[in-house]
Each structure stands twice: as C-alpha cells, then as structure tokens.
C-alpha cells in the first residue's frame, strides 16, 4: 500500500490493456497540491491513456485511482480538460463565448444562467481574452484559440487542469505566453500537461512524468545535455536521472 498523505491524485498499481496490448503496467503515481508537471514519452507510450484514466473516461484493468479521495467519476467535476488541438474542428461556427460556455455543460440541463456567463467571463479574463468575447472562434489565431480552449477548461472552476499538447502548432512566443498564464494558474490548481517540447517545458514545470508503459516521475533542472535513456534517444535538456522523488525527498543514485 502506498503512503499517500497530502496527495490529491493517487494511482496505485494501475494496469490497462487495449485489444490484448498492454498500454500501462503497474503504474504508481502520486500528485500533490499545486503540482505543475509535464507528461512526456514516445507515441503509443500511454500518455493519453494516463489522462483518460484520471478523467475516468476509461477504467483500469487493475489497481485503484483516487482524485481528492474519490473515484474519477465522482471527482470529474473538479477536473478541467483541454484535448489536443489537432483533434478539434477549428472552423466550428461559434463565438468565443459559445465555446467557453461549453465548459459549464456538465452543470446545466437546458440553458446557461447569468452565473454561467459570469464564470465564462472570469475564465476569459484569466487567459487575457475578454476583448474577444463576441468574436467568431474561427477568426482567431492559433495561439488565441489555445487560450480560449484553456478558458473553456477553466470555466467549471477546476482543482485539476489536464492539457493534451496545449502548445501544438503555435510559435515560440505564443508558447511562452501560454506557459506564463499556466504558471499563474498553478497557484490555484494542479496542472498536468502532455508535451513533446521537452527543452522548453523544463523551464516552467516542477516535475516530469515519463510514460512508456510504466511511469517514473522526476524533478526538472536546467542541466544541459541530459539524456532520457529509457524514453527517448538523443541529447535532451530536461530531466536529471540521478535524482528520484520519494516521500523523504530527492535522493541521488
């Protein structure tokens, strides 16, 4: 049994297979309050599967998941989710307000209230996009669309924010601006994001969750020339593998 005092997200001995192919095996993961972590790993390594398990969209074949002491299904209202940019129809005929209000749908049945619209405006303010409230979503730039999708995830006032490739298809300055926004939000919530831009996110996140069927979490550093031997091939500026995170703190091999 894992000791999990002060941990908000707990995955214990999790395994998941799809069509007899093992995607994740014996995964243990503990996430504390106000964690800001990047999820990295090769294509097919299980990154999106990990997000779906935390969201409760799929069930593990074995193991236990607890989000704030509850099952993912029971805690889903506390989780904001931004899917991959590439999986969305960017020509969807809706205004910015329409898109952000979608983040309130889980709380509504027939119509949106004044409170819903106030929460949508508050979410837009957090990402610096209130001036675009009546603009067509398809009129925005790539970076602006990403901000709106983050606002949609924030509209339900989540305690956990999950983002799948939030900086895909945007330039470096836009990426920097998005991470600046996320850093401010991190004081209010846990943020877990999938990213392939390892050298860039290492400057912002606190930890890196390496996923390749199994899961290992590392602290980030600014060391140059670090090699993630079991995840990628090549020289990467990302993770110190001579450190390990534990209940007692960081230790050296």
The 8 nearest C-alpha neighbors of each residue, nearest first, counted from 0:
[[1, 2, 11, 3, 12, 27, 63, 62],
 [2, 0, 3, 11, 27, 9, 29, 12],
 [3, 1, 4, 0, 246, 6, 29, 5],
 [2, 4, 6, 1, 5, 29, 9, 7],
 [3, 5, 6, 2, 7, 31, 246, 1],
 [6, 4, 31, 3, 7, 32, 30, 29],
 [7, 5, 31, 3, 30, 4, 8, 29],
 [6, 8, 67, 31, 30, 66, 32, 5],
 [9, 7, 66, 30, 6, 29, 65, 67],
 [10, 8, 29, 65, 64, 28, 11, 66],
 [11, 9, 64, 28, 27, 63, 13, 29],
 [10, 12, 27, 63, 13, 62, 9, 64],
 [13, 11, 25, 62, 26, 27, 14, 10],
 [12, 14, 62, 26, 25, 61, 11, 59],
 [15, 13, 24, 23, 61, 25, 60, 59],
 [16, 14, 60, 59, 23, 22, 21, 24],
 [15, 17, 21, 22, 20, 19, 18, 23],
 [16, 18, 20, 19, 21, 22, 15, 23],
 [19, 17, 20, 16, 21, 22, 15, 60],
 [18, 20, 17, 16, 21, 22, 15, 60],
 [21, 19, 17, 16, 18, 22, 15, 23],
 [20, 22, 16, 23, 15, 19, 17, 24],
 [21, 23, 16, 212, 45, 15, 20, 17],
 [24, 22, 212, 14, 15, 21, 213, 45],
 [23, 25, 14, 213, 26, 212, 13, 15],
 [26, 24, 12, 13, 14, 27, 213, 23],
 [25, 27, 13, 12, 24, 213, 214, 11],
 [28, 26, 11, 10, 12, 25, 13, 29],
 [27, 29, 10, 9, 26, 30, 11, 214],
 [30, 28, 9, 8, 6, 10, 31, 27],
 [29, 31, 8, 6, 7, 34, 9, 28],
 [32, 30, 6, 7, 34, 5, 33, 29],
 [31, 33, 34, 7, 189, 6, 30, 188],
 [34, 32, 189, 188, 185, 186, 31, 35],
 [33, 35, 189, 32, 31, 36, 190, 30],
 [36, 34, 190, 204, 205, 191, 189, 33],
 [37, 35, 206, 191, 204, 207, 205, 34],
 [36, 38, 192, 207, 193, 191, 208, 39],
 [37, 39, 193, 208, 192, 207, 209, 194],
 [40, 38, 209, 194, 210, 193, 208, 37],
 [39, 41, 210, 209, 211, 230, 44, 42],
 [42, 40, 44, 43, 230, 211, 231, 39],
 [43, 41, 44, 40, 45, 46, 211, 39],
 [42, 44, 45, 41, 46, 22, 211, 40],
 [43, 45, 211, 41, 42, 212, 40, 210],
 [44, 46, 48, 43, 22, 47, 212, 49],
 [47, 45, 49, 48, 210, 44, 38, 50],
 [46, 48, 50, 49, 45, 51, 163, 193],
 [49, 47, 45, 51, 46, 50, 52, 22],
 [48, 50, 52, 46, 47, 51, 45, 53],
 [51, 49, 47, 53, 48, 52, 54, 46],
 [52, 50, 54, 48, 56, 53, 49, 57],
 [51, 53, 55, 49, 54, 57, 50, 56],
 [54, 52, 50, 55, 51, 71, 49, 64],
 [55, 53, 51, 52, 56, 71, 50, 75],
 [54, 56, 71, 52, 72, 57, 53, 51],
 [57, 55, 51, 54, 52, 58, 53, 72],
 [58, 56, 55, 52, 51, 59, 54, 48],
 [57, 59, 52, 55, 60, 56, 15, 51],
 [60, 58, 15, 61, 14, 13, 62, 57],
 [61, 59, 15, 14, 58, 62, 16, 13],
 [60, 62, 14, 59, 13, 12, 15, 63],
 [61, 63, 13, 12, 11, 59, 14, 64],
 [62, 64, 11, 10, 13, 65, 12, 61],
 [65, 63, 10, 9, 70, 11, 66, 71],
 [64, 66, 70, 69, 9, 68, 8, 67],
 [65, 67, 8, 69, 68, 7, 71, 70],
 [68, 66, 7, 69, 65, 8, 74, 6],
 [67, 69, 65, 66, 70, 7, 8, 9],
 [70, 68, 65, 66, 67, 73, 74, 71],
 [69, 71, 65, 73, 72, 66, 74, 64],
 [72, 70, 55, 74, 73, 75, 54, 66],
 [73, 71, 55, 75, 70, 74, 54, 69],
 [72, 74, 70, 71, 75, 69, 76, 66],
 [75, 73, 71, 76, 77, 72, 69, 66],
 [74, 76, 78, 77, 72, 71, 73, 54],
 [77, 75, 74, 78, 157, 155, 73, 105],
 [76, 78, 157, 75, 158, 74, 159, 79],
 [79, 77, 159, 157, 75, 76, 160, 158],
 [78, 80, 152, 160, 157, 153, 161, 159],
 [81, 79, 161, 152, 162, 160, 82, 78],
 [80, 82, 162, 152, 163, 149, 161, 148],
 [83, 81, 163, 162, 80, 84, 86, 164],
 [82, 84, 163, 85, 86, 164, 81, 165],
 [83, 85, 86, 87, 82, 167, 165, 164],
 [84, 86, 83, 87, 167, 88, 168, 82],
 [87, 85, 84, 83, 88, 82, 89, 163],
 [86, 88, 85, 84, 89, 83, 82, 91],
 [89, 87, 90, 91, 86, 85, 84, 137],
 [88, 90, 91, 137, 87, 136, 144, 84],
 [91, 89, 137, 88, 92, 136, 138, 93],
 [90, 92, 89, 88, 93, 137, 136, 87],
 [93, 91, 90, 137, 135, 94, 136, 89],
 [94, 92, 135, 136, 97, 91, 98, 95],
 [95, 93, 135, 97, 136, 96, 134, 133],
 [94, 96, 132, 136, 98, 97, 134, 133],
 [97, 95, 99, 132, 94, 98, 100, 133],
 [98, 96, 94, 100, 95, 99, 93, 101],
 [97, 99, 95, 101, 96, 100, 94, 151],
 [98, 100, 151, 96, 101, 97, 102, 119],
 [101, 99, 102, 97, 103, 98, 119, 96],
 [102, 100, 104, 103, 99, 98, 151, 97],
 [101, 103, 151, 100, 154, 104, 152, 99],
 [104, 102, 101, 100, 106, 105, 155, 154],
 [105, 103, 107, 101, 106, 102, 100, 108],
 [104, 106, 103, 107, 102, 76, 108, 101],
 [105, 107, 104, 103, 108, 155, 76, 102],
 [108, 106, 104, 105, 109, 110, 103, 111],
 [107, 109, 110, 106, 104, 105, 111, 103],
 [110, 108, 107, 111, 104, 112, 106, 105],
 [111, 109, 108, 112, 107, 104, 115, 113],
 [112, 110, 115, 107, 113, 116, 109, 100],
 [113, 111, 115, 114, 116, 110, 117, 107],
 [112, 114, 116, 115, 117, 111, 118, 119],
 [113, 115, 117, 112, 116, 118, 111, 119],
 [116, 114, 112, 118, 117, 113, 111, 119],
 [117, 115, 119, 113, 118, 114, 120, 112],
 [116, 118, 114, 120, 119, 115, 113, 121],
 [119, 117, 121, 115, 116, 120, 154, 114],
 [120, 118, 116, 122, 117, 121, 154, 99],
 [121, 119, 123, 117, 122, 118, 124, 116],
 [120, 122, 118, 124, 119, 123, 117, 125],
 [123, 121, 150, 119, 125, 124, 120, 154],
 [124, 122, 120, 128, 129, 126, 125, 121],
 [123, 125, 127, 121, 122, 129, 126, 128],
 [126, 124, 122, 123, 127, 121, 150, 180],
 [125, 127, 123, 124, 128, 146, 180, 150],
 [128, 126, 124, 125, 123, 129, 130, 146],
 [127, 129, 123, 130, 131, 126, 124, 132],
 [130, 128, 123, 131, 124, 132, 127, 120],
 [129, 131, 128, 132, 127, 133, 134, 123],
 [132, 130, 134, 129, 133, 128, 95, 135],
 [131, 133, 95, 96, 129, 134, 130, 94],
 [134, 132, 131, 94, 95, 96, 135, 130],
 [135, 133, 131, 94, 132, 95, 136, 138],
 [134, 136, 94, 138, 137, 93, 95, 133],
 [135, 137, 94, 95, 138, 139, 93, 134],
 [136, 138, 90, 135, 139, 89, 91, 92],
 [139, 137, 135, 136, 140, 134, 90, 144],
 [140, 138, 137, 143, 136, 144, 141, 135],
 [139, 141, 143, 142, 144, 138, 137, 145],
 [142, 140, 144, 143, 169, 145, 139, 168],
 [141, 143, 145, 144, 140, 173, 169, 146],
 [142, 144, 146, 140, 145, 141, 139, 147],
 [145, 143, 147, 141, 146, 142, 139, 140],
 [144, 146, 142, 148, 143, 147, 149, 141],
 [145, 147, 149, 143, 144, 148, 126, 150],
 [148, 146, 150, 144, 149, 145, 151, 143],
 [149, 147, 151, 145, 150, 146, 144, 81],
 [148, 150, 146, 152, 147, 151, 81, 153],
 [151, 149, 153, 147, 122, 148, 152, 123],
 [150, 152, 99, 102, 148, 154, 149, 153],
 [151, 153, 79, 149, 80, 150, 154, 102],
 [154, 152, 150, 156, 151, 155, 122, 79],
 [155, 153, 151, 102, 119, 122, 156, 152],
 [154, 156, 153, 157, 103, 102, 152, 79],
 [157, 155, 153, 154, 158, 77, 79, 118],
 [158, 156, 77, 78, 79, 159, 155, 153],
 [157, 159, 188, 77, 78, 189, 160, 156],
 [160, 158, 189, 78, 157, 188, 190, 79],
 [159, 161, 79, 190, 78, 80, 189, 191],
 [162, 160, 80, 191, 192, 190, 79, 81],
 [161, 163, 192, 81, 165, 80, 164, 193],
 [162, 164, 193, 83, 82, 165, 192, 81],
 [163, 165, 194, 193, 167, 166, 83, 162],
 [166, 164, 163, 167, 162, 145, 83, 84],
 [167, 165, 164, 174, 169, 168, 145, 177],
 [166, 168, 164, 169, 165, 84, 83, 85],
 [167, 169, 166, 170, 141, 84, 142, 85],
 [170, 168, 167, 142, 166, 173, 141, 174],
 [169, 171, 173, 172, 174, 168, 142, 166],
 [170, 172, 174, 173, 175, 169, 176, 166],
 [173, 171, 175, 174, 170, 176, 169, 177],
 [172, 174, 176, 175, 170, 171, 142, 169],
 [173, 175, 171, 177, 172, 176, 166, 170],
 [174, 176, 172, 178, 173, 177, 171, 179],
 [175, 177, 173, 179, 174, 178, 172, 180],
 [178, 176, 174, 180, 179, 175, 173, 181],
 [177, 179, 181, 175, 180, 176, 182, 174],
 [178, 180, 176, 182, 177, 181, 175, 183],
 [181, 179, 177, 178, 183, 182, 126, 184],
 [180, 182, 178, 184, 183, 179, 185, 177],
 [183, 181, 185, 179, 180, 184, 178, 203],
 [182, 184, 180, 181, 185, 186, 179, 187],
 [185, 183, 181, 186, 182, 187, 180, 188],
 [184, 186, 188, 182, 187, 183, 33, 181],
 [185, 187, 184, 188, 183, 33, 182, 189],
 [188, 186, 185, 184, 33, 158, 189, 183],
 [189, 187, 158, 185, 33, 159, 186, 190],
 [188, 190, 33, 159, 34, 35, 32, 160],
 [191, 189, 35, 160, 159, 161, 34, 188],
 [192, 190, 36, 161, 37, 35, 160, 162],
 [193, 191, 162, 37, 161, 163, 38, 194],
 [192, 194, 38, 163, 164, 37, 39, 162],
 [195, 193, 164, 196, 39, 192, 38, 37],
 [194, 196, 197, 39, 193, 164, 40, 38],
 [197, 195, 194, 199, 198, 200, 166, 201],
 [198, 196, 199, 200, 195, 237, 201, 194],
 [197, 199, 236, 201, 237, 196, 200, 235],
 [200, 198, 201, 197, 196, 202, 203, 236],
 [199, 201, 202, 203, 197, 198, 204, 196],
 [200, 202, 199, 237, 203, 198, 204, 219],
 [203, 201, 200, 199, 204, 221, 198, 220],
 [202, 204, 200, 201, 205, 178, 182, 199],
 [205, 203, 35, 36, 206, 201, 200, 202],
 [204, 206, 35, 36, 219, 218, 203, 34],
 [207, 205, 218, 36, 219, 217, 204, 37],
 [206, 208, 37, 217, 36, 216, 38, 209],
 [207, 209, 216, 38, 215, 37, 39, 210],
 [208, 210, 39, 215, 214, 40, 216, 38],
 [211, 209, 214, 40, 213, 44, 39, 46],
 [210, 212, 44, 213, 40, 45, 214, 230],
 [213, 211, 23, 22, 44, 24, 45, 210],
 [212, 214, 211, 24, 26, 210, 23, 25],
 [213, 215, 210, 209, 26, 211, 208, 216],
 [216, 214, 209, 208, 217, 210, 213, 28],
 [215, 217, 208, 207, 209, 206, 214, 244],
 [216, 218, 207, 206, 243, 244, 219, 208],
 [219, 217, 206, 205, 207, 220, 238, 216],
 [220, 218, 238, 206, 205, 201, 237, 207],
 [219, 221, 222, 238, 239, 237, 218, 201],
 [222, 220, 223, 202, 236, 237, 219, 201],
 [221, 223, 220, 236, 225, 224, 237, 239],
 [224, 222, 236, 225, 221, 235, 237, 234],
 [223, 225, 234, 236, 235, 226, 222, 237],
 [226, 224, 235, 236, 223, 234, 237, 238],
 [225, 227, 234, 235, 228, 224, 233, 232],
 [228, 226, 230, 231, 229, 225, 238, 235],
 [229, 227, 226, 230, 231, 232, 233, 240],
 [228, 230, 227, 231, 232, 211, 226, 209],
 [229, 231, 227, 228, 40, 211, 41, 232],
 [232, 230, 227, 228, 229, 233, 41, 40],
 [231, 233, 228, 230, 234, 227, 226, 229],
 [234, 232, 235, 226, 231, 227, 228, 225],
 [233, 235, 226, 224, 225, 236, 232, 227],
 [234, 236, 225, 226, 224, 237, 233, 198],
 [237, 235, 198, 223, 225, 224, 222, 238],
 [236, 238, 201, 198, 235, 197, 219, 225],
 [237, 239, 219, 240, 220, 225, 217, 218],
 [240, 238, 241, 242, 220, 219, 225, 237],
 [239, 241, 242, 238, 243, 217, 227, 226],
 [240, 242, 252, 251, 239, 243, 250, 238],
 [243, 241, 251, 240, 250, 239, 249, 252],
 [244, 242, 249, 250, 217, 245, 251, 241],
 [243, 245, 249, 248, 217, 216, 242, 250],
 [246, 244, 248, 247, 249, 243, 250, 216],
 [245, 247, 248, 244, 2, 249, 3, 4],
 [246, 248, 245, 249, 244, 250, 243, 2],
 [249, 247, 245, 246, 244, 250, 243, 242],
 [248, 250, 244, 243, 242, 245, 251, 247],
 [249, 251, 242, 243, 248, 252, 244, 245],
 [252, 250, 242, 241, 243, 249, 240, 244],
 [251, 241, 242, 250, 243, 240, 249, 239]]
